[in-house]
Amino acid sequence: MRRKRTHKSTTIEIDGVGPVLFERSKRAKHLNISVKPFTGVRVAVPYRISLEKAEKMVYAKIIWIEKHLDKIKEIQLKHRHFLRVLSDMDRAAAEKKLIKKINDLAKKYGFMYRKVFIRNQKTRWGSCSSDNNIYLNVKLLMLPEALTDYVILHELVHTRIKSHNREFWEELNKHVGDTRRTERQLKEYGLGFL
């Protein structure tokens, strides 16, 4: 079993799983195992839990992890070409494409926004500021078109309703249908692309 250690993290090679990143977290209240595309298995370990106990927990959850790794491999194979497309795509062309898409959707559904900014964000697909500026992740172009539209409409709805309250989800549902199912699909892509 190979181990690679830094100040706050340890990577352990686990049979049948591969490298697992164990990271100390002040925010984690419980031990949390996540499996994401292109990043693999990560375990957030609260400081009160020993790494030995965290490693035992991973072995206890190995069937669950293997199942999710199989699912992740499918996602990676299915969508690897999106990574190539984005890396080959000119940044200006990508921005132009997303700006056209947000303008088309805003016009179609009667939304108004102040400005749009296209960024290469690490933690989110999009956001809407209090003064209705919309920020979109350039990596949205790697998603299937329906999910890209969903993220953009999500942010456009925030131009009218700032919080994720019941009114917000009802408004979004009017435009995209089943938001719960779409949110689940979006999570499959998750931060693995980011």
SVG drawing of the C-alpha trace seen along z (x, -y; Angstrom):
<svg xmlns="http://www.w3.org/2000/svg" viewBox="-45 -46 49 51">
<polyline fill="none" stroke="black" stroke-width="0.4" points="0.0,0.0 1.5,-3.3 1.1,-6.5 1.8,-10.1 1.6,-12.6 1.4,-16.4 0.6,-18.7 -3.2,-18.4 -3.7,-15.5 -2.7,-11.9 -3.1,-9.8 -3.4,-6.1 -3.5,-3.5 -6.4,-1.1 -6.8,2.3 -9.7,2.3 -10.2,-1.5 -6.8,-3.1 -5.6,-6.3 -7.8,-7.8 -7.2,-11.4 -7.8,-11.9 -8.0,-15.6 -8.3,-17.2 -11.2,-19.6 -12.2,-22.1 -15.6,-22.4 -16.4,-18.7 -18.6,-17.6 -18.7,-14.0 -16.4,-11.8 -17.5,-12.4 -16.6,-10.2 -17.1,-11.7 -16.4,-10.1 -16.2,-12.6 -15.3,-12.5 -11.7,-13.2 -10.8,-13.7 -11.5,-10.3 -12.2,-9.4 -11.8,-12.1 -12.5,-11.7 -13.0,-14.8 -11.8,-14.0 -12.7,-16.1 -9.8,-16.8 -11.4,-14.8 -11.2,-11.6 -8.0,-9.7 -6.7,-8.8 -6.7,-5.2 -10.4,-5.3 -11.1,-7.2 -9.2,-4.5 -11.3,-1.7 -14.4,-3.6 -13.3,-3.6 -12.8,0.2 -16.3,0.5 -17.7,-1.4 -15.6,0.2 -18.6,1.8 -20.4,-1.7 -17.1,-3.3 -16.6,-0.7 -20.2,-1.1 -19.7,-4.9 -16.3,-4.5 -17.9,-2.4 -20.6,-5.0 -17.9,-7.8 -15.8,-5.8 -18.9,-5.8 -19.3,-9.5 -15.6,-10.1 -15.7,-8.0 -18.9,-9.4 -17.9,-13.0 -14.2,-13.1 -14.6,-14.6 -16.1,-17.7 -12.8,-18.3 -11.0,-18.1 -13.6,-20.4 -13.2,-23.0 -9.4,-22.9 -9.5,-23.2 -12.1,-26.0 -11.0,-29.6 -11.9,-31.4 -13.5,-34.3 -15.6,-31.8 -16.7,-30.1 -17.7,-33.4 -19.6,-34.4 -21.5,-31.2 -22.5,-31.5 -23.5,-35.2 -25.7,-34.3 -27.3,-31.5 -28.1,-33.7 -29.5,-36.4 -31.7,-33.9 -33.0,-32.4 -33.6,-35.8 -35.5,-37.0 -37.6,-33.8 -38.6,-33.8 -38.8,-37.6 -35.8,-38.0 -33.6,-41.1 -30.0,-41.0 -27.4,-43.8 -24.2,-42.2 -22.8,-38.8 -19.3,-37.7 -17.8,-34.4 -15.1,-32.9 -13.2,-29.7 -14.6,-29.1 -13.5,-26.3 -16.5,-25.9 -19.7,-26.8 -21.4,-26.6 -22.9,-30.1 -24.1,-32.8 -26.2,-36.0 -25.2,-39.1 -27.5,-41.3 -27.4,-43.9 -28.3,-41.2 -24.9,-40.6 -24.6,-37.0 -21.4,-35.0 -21.2,-31.8 -18.5,-29.2 -16.9,-28.7 -17.0,-24.9 -20.8,-25.0 -20.1,-24.3 -18.9,-20.8 -22.4,-19.9 -25.3,-18.6 -27.2,-21.6 -30.3,-20.9 -28.1,-21.2 -26.3,-24.4 -29.8,-25.9 -30.9,-24.8 -27.9,-26.5 -28.5,-29.7 -32.2,-29.7 -31.4,-29.1 -29.3,-32.3 -31.9,-34.2 -34.6,-33.3 -32.3,-34.8 -32.7,-38.2 -36.2,-38.1 -35.9,-35.9 -32.6,-36.0 -33.0,-33.1 -33.6,-29.4 -37.0,-29.5 -40.2,-27.7 -41.2,-30.6 -37.8,-30.4 -38.1,-26.6 -41.7,-27.0 -40.6,-29.8 -37.7,-27.7 -40.0,-24.7 -42.2,-26.7 -39.3,-27.1 -37.4,-23.8 -39.9,-21.2 -38.5,-18.7 -35.8,-20.6 -35.0,-17.8 -34.2,-15.4 -32.2,-18.0 -30.2,-18.9 -29.4,-15.2 -28.1,-15.1 -26.0,-18.2 -24.5,-16.7 -23.3,-13.8 -21.0,-16.2 -20.4,-18.0 -17.0,-19.6 -15.1,-16.8 -15.1,-19.1 -14.3,-22.2"/>
</svg>
